[in-house]
Each structure stands twice: as C-alpha cells, then as structure tokens.
C-alpha cells in the first residue's frame, strides 16, 4: 500500500466527520446471530408495508426505466403545489428530505457563517454544517425539546441558517403553532429558517401549524417534508421543500438533475391520494404509541412524550448494554448516545405484534 493520505486533501470540516450510523438492517442481524425472526423498531419506518396503489403504479412504471426520469418532476410538483396551495415554482424535490436539507446548507451557508440548531436535534444538521466548515451553534434543550427563546438569543450577524425539527427526532417533542410563529417574528430576513416537518402527518390535525401559509409573511422560511415516514416510501427516497419562489429558484440551481428517480416520483405522486393508507398509518401509530406508553408506565420507565412514530425511553446508564441484549432477542431498537441521550433508547412504533415482541423482550431482560 502507498502512503497516500486522502484526509490531507479534504476540506477541514470533513476531517472530523464520521459516517452516519443508520439503524441496523434485519438481514445484518440475522447473519450475525443466526436469528430467523427479527423485529426492526429502529428507523422510524412505516410498519404497514407499501401502499397497494403504489405497488400497482410501480409495476406499470417498470417498462420505462430505460428512460431518464422527468428532471423537473412535473406531475409530483403539480400535485404538491395543489395540496399546499402554492405554485410549482415554490417546490424543490429531493432524494428524501435529507437531500433537501443538504441542498439548503450548500446553497446558503459558507465557512464564514453560523448555523443554529437544538441540542438533541436531528444529526444531519450538525453533519452538513461541519461538512461545509461553518460554525455549529447547538442551543441547550429544554425538556428535551427546542428552546426557541434561547435560539433567538443565539442569533448573531454571522448566523445564516436555523434548523428546527417539529416534531423533533429523536425526542418526539413538539412546538406549538404560537411558539413557532413568535420565533419567526424575531428572526432577521437574511437568516434562513428551515422547519423540518418529517413527522408532520402524525401530528393531530388540530395541532398542525399552517407553516406553508407563513411563507407569504416570512419569505426566509423553508418547510421540508418527506414521504419516508407516514407515506411509507423510505426505500424510494422522496422528499420536498416549500419555500419562497426566489429560494426555490436557487435551490434548483444546486439540486442535482434526476435526484428523484422515476419510481420515487411515481410512488410519491400516487401515495398522496391514497388517503385510506395514510389514515391507517396514523391510526396504527396512535394504537402502537399507547401500547408502548402503557408498558412504560406499568413497568416504571420514564419516556419523552412523542408526536412522532417513535418513543424515546429512559432505560438507565446501561442503555447500550440493553440495546445489545435486545438484539440477541431479535429486536432492533436505536441507541441515542450520539444525541447526548446515553440513558435512552428510541423505539419505533411497529405493528401490534412487533410492539409486543419488544415489550416481551423488555420484560424478560428487565422484569
């Protein structure tokens, strides 16, 4: 081997990065431990499986896969614009909402700027900030959630972007409409506010913020959403942002052509109108959430009340050990030490029998 040192060539911010650690795949655990039946409750995926309407649409799409996808995503953008009462010029499509978040950072943030986000917030925020070489400003959380007053106070003349996850991952905490609106009023228009609503569909309708409508009043606001959670398309990678037309214009200059493939474009378009699938996903999530919270309360485990499709449970200082023990029981959950929550495990909501498998394993290990 030569003495070639790739790290000496990379941008300074990249040197300290570590690869994103996704939830352990079922097949990997089966290989490692020789298990036949494994329950994965680690990655906040929709447990229902793919929408039947989407399956039918994808089968019809297969013959055209020799062609490039529509780079502009005309039909999907048209449907999203209609549903959100905006123009197609306000939509930016992404290879999952992660892609949109990275495009935003690369478009607006330089190594001379600061980016604000909350402690315990989604790991992609500090990741993209560091990759660009910008200064990350993590504001301490209050009750595991965003301290919006503290974030407003952290704004300086170097602040270029603020990330807010609502509901937040991995804590599931939720900010009220009034608190976000008040916060937006404190942010200068030369600072981009990214409201990451990946779990938007799980929030009860009466509590959902009219965030897209706010863009008229706050043109520096960008709302990002995904099809990976309630819509069940995590494997196809489909997401989008709604913003002021001027912001969308520059985002689409940076966005890679064909960043959504033909299957993800079609699936996202079709699932938007599969209202029965979405309703069932929300209902089974509510049922599963009660299943897990009832267990926690009965067993004496504290948990962070969640508006997402997961529950973060305080299990004690041996959380990593318990995570490994659960793996040997065929149950994959998510340790969140990297989010400064070393005593917690995040558990995705599954089907009733999957949730019961977790509960049964916990009773065996901690009973």
ZINORVEN-V222016 format. One record per run of one state. SS is the DSSP state (2 for helix, 1 for strand, 0 for the rest). FROM is the first residue (numbers start at 1). LEN is the number of residues. If there is no record, write none. Layout:
SS/FROM/LEN
SS/FROM/LEN
This chain:
0/1/5
2/6/4
0/10/2
2/12/4
0/16/10
2/26/8
0/34/5
1/39/2
0/41/11
2/52/13
0/65/9
2/74/11
0/85/3
2/88/3
1/91/4
0/95/2
2/97/12
0/109/5
1/114/5
0/119/4
2/123/10
0/133/2
1/135/5
0/140/2
1/142/1
0/143/2
1/145/1
0/146/2
2/148/6
0/154/5
1/159/7
0/166/11
2/177/8
0/185/7
1/192/5
0/197/3
2/200/3
0/203/2
2/205/3
0/208/3
2/211/4
0/215/6
1/221/6
0/227/7
2/234/3
0/237/2
1/239/4
0/243/2
2/245/10
0/255/7
2/262/10
0/272/3
2/275/25
0/300/3
1/303/2
0/305/5
1/310/5
0/315/4
2/319/10
0/329/2
1/331/2
0/333/1
1/334/2
0/336/1
2/337/3
0/340/4
1/344/5
0/349/3
2/352/15
0/367/1
